[in-house]
Amino acid sequence: MSEQLFSQPEIISIVRGYCSETALSVVDALYEGGIRTFEITMDSPDALHIINRLSRTDKPELRVGAGTVLSIEEAEKAIDAGAEFIFSPHFDEGIVKRVKELGCISIPGTFTASEMMKAKQAGADFIKVFPVNHVGPSYLKAIQTPIPHLRMIPTGGITRDNMVEYLKNGAVAVGMGGSLVQDVDVRLQRYDLVKQNAEGVMSVLNEWLRENLHVEKLTNK
């Protein structure tokens, strides 16, 4: 299951703090703009209902998981609601092991190399690096030089302007929150602008992917 997630670099939209119908409208706009993976944070109103609705959607390729999961109980409820992956802002061995027991993808939050290794040894599928804005893209490469097998997902301060640098430095995906969805646009129901912002982010990502593919083809000739 984890092999299918982030098989190529991807944007994860972190949807936080919106009531059910607003959150679903935000997801609709982002999906139309090209985003396919969504993290619904557990501190949002009706988080479980939102996850359940999205898990039963007829939108092709849409994937939904839970974020800000702080306990085993929250993880269990999110998975029962249909979450395909579990993000936490911290590393808790008990959460990681329970998530894996339930056949779900575990993505605990870490910051240091020691935390990352402990999370990996506990069974984590991916390693969330948070808050990455305090160290920058080169931090990922510095960690992966001695520990190349870590599949890292940075969050915290990721923007359209810096996301490619994180991908260049080894991220398998990046998590984007406020830089992807402006609260003022949601408050004023300007979902067309939410969609446009998503399109802009996806354009940057796809252009980088095309350049990468071109370089790989030239290298393999």
N, C-alpha and C positions, 0 to 999 in steps of 0.2 A: 504493500500500500504506500509506504513512504517513498518508494522508488518512482511512483507516478507523480508525486507532489514535487514541484520545483525541479522538474527534469530539465528545464531551461530557465534562465533568469526571469524573474517575475516580480510584479508589484502586488503587495498585499495591502488592501485598504483596511485601515483600522477605524471601525465605526463605533463611536463612543458617545453615550449620553443622550441619545435620541429616543423618544417614545416609539412605539411599534410602527405606526403608519409612517411617521417621518423617516425612520430608519429604512423602511422598505422603499420609500421614494428615493432616498439617497442611493441605495443600492441599485435601483432601477437606472438612475441617471449614470452612475459609475459604470454599470454593465454596458449601457449603450455607448459609453465612451471607450470601452475596450477592457476594463478591469474584469478579472474573472475570479479572484480569490479575496474573500472577505473575513475579517476577524471582528466578531461582535463581542465587545467587552462586557464582562459579567457585572460591572457596576452601572450598566445601562438599565433604564426602566424596561421591563418586559424582555430582558435579554434572552431568556429561554424560549419565549414565544417567537421572537424574531428568528432565532436559530432554527427553530422547528419549521417555521414558514419557509425559510430559505432552503432548508434541507429537502423540502418537497417541491421545489420550484421546477418548472419545465424549461428553464433557461439552460441551454447546452453549456457544458463545461463550468458552470458556476460551482464553486466550492466554498463551504462555510465552516468556520471553526469558532472557538471561544477564546477570548483574551482576558487578561487580568484575572486569571484563575488562581485563587489564593489558598484553596484547601482541597482535600480529597473529595469532600462532599460536593463542592462546586464542580469539580471535574466530572464526577459521576452524573450529576444533573445535566451538565452540558452535553455529555456524550449520549445520555438517554434522549435528549431533545434532538439529536441529529448532528452534533458537531463532529467534523472529520479530523480536526486537530485541536490541540490544547496549548495555548500560549500562557506562560506565567511571567511576571516581571522578575521572578527570583527562582533560585534552584531549591527544590524540596524533593529529596529522594523518594519520599512516600508518594507524592503526586505522580512523579515520573513512573514509578513501578505500577501504580494502580491504573494509570492511563494505558500503559502497555498491556496489562492484564486484560483490559477491556477492548484490546485490539485497535486502539486509536493512536494517532501520531502525537508524540510528545515533543514540545519545544519550550524548554525552561529558559528563564532569563539568567544570564551570567555576565560577568565583567572581566574577571581575571582568568589567566590560563589555568590556574588550579581549579576554579569553579567549572570551567569548561570541561576539563578532564573528568572531574567527578560526575558531572552531568552525563557525559558520554558513557562512562563506566556504569552508570545507573540504568542506561538503556535509552537515553534521549536520542531521537531520530535526527533532530536539528538543534543547533545551539543559537538561541537568541542572544545578541550582544546589545546590552542596554545599560545606561543611555550612551549611545555611541558618539553623540555630538561632542562629548567631552574629550575624545581622543582622536577622532577623524578616521578617514579611510585607511591610512597606512597602518593603523593598529591591527587591522584584520590580517594584512600580509605579514606583519611581524609575528603574529601568533601562528599563522599557518606555515611559516617557514620551518619551525621545528615540529609542528603538529599538523601535517598536511591533510589528514583525513577528516577534520572537522568541517561540517556543513553549516556555515554561519549565516544568520539572518540579522542584520543590524536594524535597530529601530531607535527613534529619538533624534529628531532634527534632520531626518532625511527629506530632501527636497528635489524638485525637478532639476535643479542646477548641480546638485552633488551626487545624485544617485548612481550615475554611471561610474564615478570614481570608486564607489563602494563595490560595485560589480567587478570593475577592473582589478580590485584588490582581493577578490576571492569570495564575495558574497554570492550565495545561490539565489537569494531574493532579498527584497528590502521592504520594510514595513513603513507605510506613510499614513499619517493622520491629518493633522491640521493643515499641512501644506497641500494636501490633495483636496480636502473638502473645507471650504471656508464657512464658518458658522453663520456669518452674515448672509451668505447666499441661501443657506438652509432656512434661516429665520424668515427671509423674505420670499421663500419658495422659488428661488431662481435656479431651478434644477437644470435649466439649459446651460447655465454657467458651470455648474458641477460637471455636467457632461463634457463641456468644452475643455475644462481643466484636465479631466481624465484623458481626453483625446490628445492633449498636448504632451502629457506625461508619457502616454503610450507611444507617441510619435518619436520622442527622444529614445525610449527603450528600443523600439523596433529598428531605428536607424543604427543604433549601436550594435544590435544583433546582426544586421546585414553587413556592417563593416567587419565584424568579428568573423562571420562566415566567409567573407571574401578573403580575409587574411589567412584563415585556415586552409582554404583551397589553394592559395598561392604557396603556402608553406609545404603542403603535401604533394605538390607537383614534382 
